[in-house]
Amino acid sequence: MPAAQAPDNARERFARLAEEMAAGDGEISAHRKGFGTRSMFVGRKMFAVLDRTGEIVLKLPPERVKELIDSNTGRGWSPGSGSPLKEYLAIPFARQKEWPKFAREARAYMGRKS
C-alpha cells in the first residue's frame, strides 16, 4: 500500500458514503481532489476528506469538534505536522457506521458557509 493512500476498506467505505451524500443533491460533488486525496464538497466548500490513515476528516464548528474530541468520538486533525486545526475532526474507520450522520452534519455546516 502506498504511504499516501488510505487502506482499501476505508477508501471503499468513503466512496460509498460520497455517492450516498451526492445522490439527489446537485450541490454535492462526490469526489474532488482536496488535501491530496478524495474529498466531498458542497458548492466550493470541502466538508469531508479521507485521510491516508483511513479516518474520515470532517469540517465542523470548533465547539462541536471539541465536544466530539471530549467524548472520544474522534481526534483533532492537521494536514501536516502542525497543530490540529480547530474546525477539523478525524473519526476512525472503527466508527464507520457513524460516518454518515457526522458527514451530514459537516455538509450542513459548510452549506451555510457557501
FIRO-139906 format. One record per residue (C-alpha): residue number from 1; x, y, z; residue in one letter; chain. Coordinates in steps of 0.5 Angstrom, whole numbers, always signed. Layout:
{NUM, {X, Y, Z}, 'A', 'A'},
...
This chain:
{1, {+0, +0, +0}, 'M', 'A'},
{2, {+3, +7, -2}, 'P', 'A'},
{3, {+4, +11, +4}, 'A', 'A'},
{4, {+0, +17, +2}, 'A', 'A'},
{5, {-6, +12, +0}, 'Q', 'A'},
{6, {-12, +10, +5}, 'A', 'A'},
{7, {-13, +3, +7}, 'P', 'A'},
{8, {-18, -1, +1}, 'D', 'A'},
{9, {-23, -2, +6}, 'N', 'A'},
{10, {-23, +6, +8}, 'A', 'A'},
{11, {-23, +8, +1}, 'R', 'A'},
{12, {-29, +4, -1}, 'E', 'A'},
{13, {-33, +6, +5}, 'R', 'A'},
{14, {-31, +13, +4}, 'F', 'A'},
{15, {-33, +12, -4}, 'A', 'A'},
{16, {-40, +9, -2}, 'R', 'A'},
{17, {-41, +15, +3}, 'L', 'A'},
{18, {-39, +20, -2}, 'A', 'A'},
{19, {-44, +17, -7}, 'E', 'A'},
{20, {-50, +17, -2}, 'E', 'A'},
{21, {-49, +24, +0}, 'M', 'A'},
{22, {-49, +26, -7}, 'A', 'A'},
{23, {-55, +22, -9}, 'A', 'A'},
{24, {-61, +27, -10}, 'G', 'A'},
{25, {-56, +33, -8}, 'D', 'A'},
{26, {-54, +37, -14}, 'G', 'A'},
{27, {-49, +42, -10}, 'E', 'A'},
{28, {-45, +36, -7}, 'I', 'A'},
{29, {-39, +34, -11}, 'S', 'A'},
{30, {-38, +26, -9}, 'A', 'A'},
{31, {-31, +26, -11}, 'H', 'A'},
{32, {-26, +32, -12}, 'R', 'A'},
{33, {-18, +33, -10}, 'K', 'A'},
{34, {-17, +36, -4}, 'G', 'A'},
{35, {-11, +35, +1}, 'F', 'A'},
{36, {-8, +30, -4}, 'G', 'A'},
{37, {-14, +25, -3}, 'T', 'A'},
{38, {-21, +25, -5}, 'R', 'A'},
{39, {-26, +30, -2}, 'S', 'A'},
{40, {-33, +32, -1}, 'M', 'A'},
{41, {-35, +39, -3}, 'F', 'A'},
{42, {-42, +43, -2}, 'V', 'A'},
{43, {-41, +48, -7}, 'G', 'A'},
{44, {-34, +50, -7}, 'R', 'A'},
{45, {-33, +48, +0}, 'K', 'A'},
{46, {-30, +42, +3}, 'M', 'A'},
{47, {-33, +38, +8}, 'F', 'A'},
{48, {-30, +32, +8}, 'A', 'A'},
{49, {-24, +28, +6}, 'V', 'A'},
{50, {-21, +21, +7}, 'L', 'A'},
{51, {-14, +22, +11}, 'D', 'A'},
{52, {-9, +17, +9}, 'R', 'A'},
{53, {-10, +13, +15}, 'T', 'A'},
{54, {-17, +11, +14}, 'G', 'A'},
{55, {-20, +16, +18}, 'E', 'A'},
{56, {-26, +21, +15}, 'I', 'A'},
{57, {-24, +28, +17}, 'V', 'A'},
{58, {-30, +33, +17}, 'L', 'A'},
{59, {-30, +40, +18}, 'K', 'A'},
{60, {-35, +42, +24}, 'L', 'A'},
{61, {-36, +48, +28}, 'P', 'A'},
{62, {-30, +49, +33}, 'P', 'A'},
{63, {-34, +48, +39}, 'E', 'A'},
{64, {-37, +41, +36}, 'R', 'A'},
{65, {-30, +39, +35}, 'V', 'A'},
{66, {-28, +40, +42}, 'K', 'A'},
{67, {-35, +36, +44}, 'E', 'A'},
{68, {-33, +30, +40}, 'L', 'A'},
{69, {-26, +30, +42}, 'I', 'A'},
{70, {-28, +30, +49}, 'D', 'A'},
{71, {-33, +25, +48}, 'S', 'A'},
{72, {-27, +20, +45}, 'N', 'A'},
{73, {-31, +20, +38}, 'T', 'A'},
{74, {-25, +23, +34}, 'G', 'A'},
{75, {-19, +27, +35}, 'R', 'A'},
{76, {-16, +34, +33}, 'G', 'A'},
{77, {-13, +33, +26}, 'W', 'A'},
{78, {-8, +37, +22}, 'S', 'A'},
{79, {-6, +37, +15}, 'P', 'A'},
{80, {+1, +37, +16}, 'G', 'A'},
{81, {+6, +36, +22}, 'S', 'A'},
{82, {+3, +42, +26}, 'G', 'A'},
{83, {-2, +43, +31}, 'S', 'A'},
{84, {-9, +41, +30}, 'P', 'A'},
{85, {-14, +45, +26}, 'L', 'A'},
{86, {-20, +48, +30}, 'K', 'A'},
{87, {-25, +46, +25}, 'E', 'A'},
{88, {-23, +39, +23}, 'Y', 'A'},
{89, {-24, +33, +27}, 'L', 'A'},
{90, {-22, +26, +25}, 'A', 'A'},
{91, {-26, +20, +26}, 'I', 'A'},
{92, {-23, +13, +26}, 'P', 'A'},
{93, {-25, +7, +21}, 'F', 'A'},
{94, {-27, +3, +27}, 'A', 'A'},
{95, {-33, +8, +28}, 'R', 'A'},
{96, {-35, +8, +20}, 'Q', 'A'},
{97, {-42, +7, +22}, 'K', 'A'},
{98, {-43, +14, +25}, 'E', 'A'},
{99, {-39, +17, +19}, 'W', 'A'},
{100, {-46, +19, +15}, 'P', 'A'},
{101, {-49, +22, +21}, 'K', 'A'},
{102, {-43, +27, +22}, 'F', 'A'},
{103, {-42, +28, +15}, 'A', 'A'},
{104, {-49, +30, +14}, 'R', 'A'},
{105, {-47, +35, +20}, 'E', 'A'},
{106, {-41, +37, +17}, 'A', 'A'},
{107, {-45, +38, +10}, 'R', 'A'},
{108, {-50, +43, +13}, 'A', 'A'},
{109, {-45, +47, +17}, 'Y', 'A'},
{110, {-41, +48, +11}, 'M', 'A'},
{111, {-47, +49, +6}, 'G', 'A'},
{112, {-49, +55, +11}, 'R', 'A'},
{113, {-42, +58, +9}, 'K', 'A'},
{114, {-43, +57, +2}, 'S', 'A'},
